[in-house]
């Protein structure tokens, strides 16, 4: 009897290890795409989130089994759904730390969402539901990779292109140079424009929206090459 019990324990251990390995592998698959996209949360972060959620799932389903056969079981209540709900709320703190606002745009929403999905994938593996976890991984990778092309098409031909621009001028040069250059592009609208002065030089910040089909960054690159411009950035990236 003792030998049978030992063999059963080994089987359970292998099952738990398999759950954690699958959770880590599926989380890593999502993280690889984010890593390739040079996002702040990449391979290791997604793997860790999925693995941690998987362990929480394992604990919630098997971690208290020893109490079920004990004499104290009548005085203990089990609710495995509480762990899942706490994982869902806890991952929100990590996602919120990734999201930030830059001008009129919000960054890292997709990466925060992929972390949230990775936690769900890991939790599903942790409780032994491999099929939903694998299906979810495939679907989220399709959304992140395959849907890039239609997203770019929509941004180029359907939705108006909009960017936050910051231009630093040489000392003694007024903002009129930038305003005139933007106006010369044509088919653009300035939603916001502010003027600052740093170390004796003007800095122009603006949110520019172009009509559909206009390559706004290409047009703005011409402004960046003006002699009166020291530096220029579009969004978070410098423009040369």
N, C-alpha and C positions, 0 to 999 in steps of 0.2 A: 504494500500500500504506500509505504514511504517513497519507493522508487517511482511509482506512477505519479505521485504528487510532484516529485522533482522534475520528471519529464514534462509535466504540465506547466510547471514554472518556467522551464526553458522555452517552451512554445510561446508562452505569453511574453517573455522577454524579447524573443525574435519578432513577434508581432509589433511590439512597441517600437523597437529599433527601426523596423520597416516603415512605420508611420512617420517617424521623425526624419528618416532619410528621404522619403517621398516629399514631405513638406519642404525640406531644405532644397531639394532638386527643383521643385516647381517654383519656389520663391526665387531661386537663382535664375531660372529661365526668364522670369519677368525682370529681374534686376539686370540681366545682361543687356536687354534692350535699353533700359534707362542708362546704363553705363555707356553704351555705344552712342547715346544721344547727349552724353556729357551733362547729365543731370546731377544735382547735389546728392541725391539718394540713389545709389547704384547697386551693384552686385551684392556687396557685403551687407548693406542695410536691408535690402529686400530678403536676402537669405536669413538674416538674423530675425527679422520680423516674422517670417513664415515659420521658422523653426521654433521661436518662442511661443507663438500661438499654437503650434502643434503640440508642444509640451504641456501647455495649459489644457488642451483638449484631452491629452492622455491622462493628466492628473484628475480631470473632472470625471472621466469615465472609468478609470481603473485604480486611481490612487487611494480610494477609500473602500476598496472591496474587502479589505481585511476586517472592517467593522461590521460587514453584513452578516458574517458568520459568528460574530462574538455575542456574548450574552448582553452586551451593552447596546446592541443594535436597536432594541426597542425604544431606547431613549434618545436616538440620534435620527435626525431627518436629513435626507440627501436631496439636493437639487442641482443636477449637473448643468442646468441652463444658466445658473448664476455666473459660472466661470466664463461662459461664452459672452454673456452680456457685458461683463467687466472687460473682456478683451476688446470688444467693439468700442466701448467708451474710452478705454485706455489708449488705443491706437490713434484716437482723435487728437491727443496731445502731440504726438509725433507729427501728424499731418499738419496741424496748425503751426508748428514750428517751421515747416518748410514754406508755407504760403506767405508771401509778402506783397505789398502794394508798391509799385514804382510808377509814380506819376498817375496816369489814368488807367494803367494796366495792372493786372494781377498775375503774378508769376508762380510757377510750380504747382498749379492746381492738378495737372495730370499726374505728376509724380506723387503728390499726396494721395490721389485716388488710387494709384497703383499700389501704394503701401497698404492702403485700407483693404484692397482686394487680396493682397498677399497674406494679410492677417486672416482673412476669411478662408483662403486656400489652406493655410497651415492648420487652422482650427478644424477644418473638414478632414484633413489627413489625420489629425490627432485623435478624432473620434472614430476613425476607421472608414470614413466615406471617401474612398479614393476616386471613384468615377466622377462625382460632382466636382471634386478638386481639379482633376485633369481637364475636364470639359471647361471649367472656368479659366484655367490657365491658357488653354488654346484660344478661347474667345477674347481674353484680355490682350494676348499677343497679336491677334488679328486686329483688334482695335488700335493698338499702339504702332504696329508696323504696316499692315496692309492698308489701313485707312489714311496713311500719310498723303498718298497721292490725291485722293478726293478732297482731303482737307486743304491741300495747297491749291487745287483747282478752284475750290470755293473762295479761298482767300484772294485769289488772283482775279477771278472773273465774276464772282457773285457779290462778295462783301467788299466794301470800301477798305482800302489799305490805310492804316493809321499807325503812327509811330510818335514816340516821345523823343524830341531832339534837343540836344544841349550843345551850344556853340560858344567857344571861348575866342574872343577877338584880341588882336594885338593892342597894346596900349595906345590910346589916342584915336582909335577907330570907333565910330558910333554904330549903334544897332541898325541904322538905316541900310547898311551894306547887306546884312542878312535878310532883313524884311524885303528889300527890293529883289534879292536873289530868289527868295521863296515865291514872291509874286510872279517872277518871270517863268516859273515852272509851268504854270497854267493848270487848270482843272484841279486845284488844291484849295483846301479850306483850313484856316488856322483856328482851331478850337480854343486854344489858350496860349498866351504869350506873356512871359515875365522877364524882367530885366534886373540883373544884379551887377554889382561891381566888386571884383576881387583883385586885390593887389594892383589897383590902378587900371584894370582892364575890364571891359564889359563882358558879361556872360549872358547869352540869350537862351532861354528855355521855352520850348513851344511844343504843343501837340498838333501835329499836322495830319490831315485826312485827305486822301486823294481819291479821285473817282475810280471806278472799276477799270482795270486794264492798265493803269498807270504804274510803272515800276518806280515806286517812291524812293527806295534806297538808291537806285541808279541815278535818279535826278538829284538826290541830296549829296551824292558823292562829288558832284561838280562843285557844290558850295564848299565842301571840305577842302578842295584844292585851290581855293582862292588865296591870294597872298595875304589878305587881311585876316584870315582865319588861322588861329594857332592850333586848335584841336576841335574835333567834333565827334559826338557820340550819338548813336541811334539806339534807343532802348538801353541795354547794358553794355553794348559792344562799341568800341571806337570805330570811327569811319574814316578811311583814308582815301 
